Amino acid sequence: MSLTTSQNIHIDKIESSRIDQVDFNNLTFGNIFTDYMFECDYKEGAWHKPTIKPYGPLTISPAAKIFHYGQAVFEGMKAYKDTNDRVFLFRPEENFKRINKSAKRMAIPEFPRDIFFDAMHQIINLDRAWIKPGVGNSLYIRPFVIATQVGVSASPSNEYKFMILLSPAQAYYSGAVKVVIAEEYSRSANGGVGYAKAAGNYGAQFYPTNLAREKGFQQVIWTDSNEHKYLEEAGTMNVFFRINDTLITAPTSDRILDGVTRKSVIALAEHDGINVEVRPILVSEIVEAAKNNELKEIFGAGTAAVISPVSAFSYKNVTYDLPNLEAGYASQFKKRLTNIQHNLAEDPFNWRYEISK
Ligand SMILES: *Cc1c(COP(=O)(O)O)cnc(C)c1O
């Protein structure tokens, strides 16, 4: 359905770049955007007029369905530059497949593969100067789709806008975070949209996360919605636990997002001969392991922060501190991944995808 054939992307050039106004040494995540954005509209059953134009505001009717029913999905990817000015994406095919998986769940038409990759190549090349070399520097890529049909009847939109925004980024989430294990709230449920990068999932997390912040914690570890017995995700990241030398993470399901970083950590760990268990993880088992000093690490995994170590967790108002490991799995995987992403290490799984000039 709705797949148009290859179309030329129209490019509307900027008059002058804004790059000189940006302090690349003091970037906060996700609030500065490059010179260009990509836009493509869906109407009458097809995607039309793929266009790259100067980054700027949109004009949308206040009655557009996105504002009323939240029909919106997104992706999060990054481009990395090596010291020879070569630019790479990391496993972009996974993001392409996932945005369409998310779209399907939200009754949004799929976006064509050829336009997705053609748009990526062209916009990244136009904004190539915004990608700084060096581990920690990257260009965050935010593809997203919103429902644009005018009308407040509660039914799927028949018009959509697909866009790509680019935002220069530096290392994000510095330092270890303290987390609360969810005992009341849930981010997703069986049969729900937890596996999709659907906008509303994130809006729904803010309130319980604020409650955790008020208690001095930065993030929530989400548990299953039925019994709050199983550990599922940490904030907007997948979560890993290390008990002694075994690495454990929950299996993906309709409640858990199938993260590219998660899959990559599992593959690297297995490649390195680390014992990996992908299985449901009981809260009680982690609490026990913490009490017995067998819980060595907890870390989140996701594109934005790569690996985010946890320094402590709270459960039933008891805080459990984790050991401060200098050379733990978290720092090991962060290094392995960022070195592959920046073309500083062998890429045994062919994860790099070059954006040639
Ligand atoms: C995006 C996301 C992740 C991480 O996925 P990556 O592909 O590794 O970036 C994990 N959990 C949730 C809920 C997410 O939205």
The ligand as an ORCA input file, in Angstrom:
! r2SCAN-3c Opt
* xyz 0 1
  C      14.068      4.385     21.315
  C      13.830      3.563     22.534
  C      14.758      2.626     23.015
  C      16.130      2.462     22.422
  O      16.137      2.093     21.091
  P      17.448      2.335     20.206
  O      17.068      1.761     18.899
  O      18.538      1.594     20.868
  O      17.688      3.800     20.191
  C      14.416      1.837     24.101
  N      13.227      1.981     24.708
  C      12.326      2.890     24.308
  C      11.042      2.991     25.023
  C      12.606      3.706     23.213
  O      11.720      4.617     22.830
*
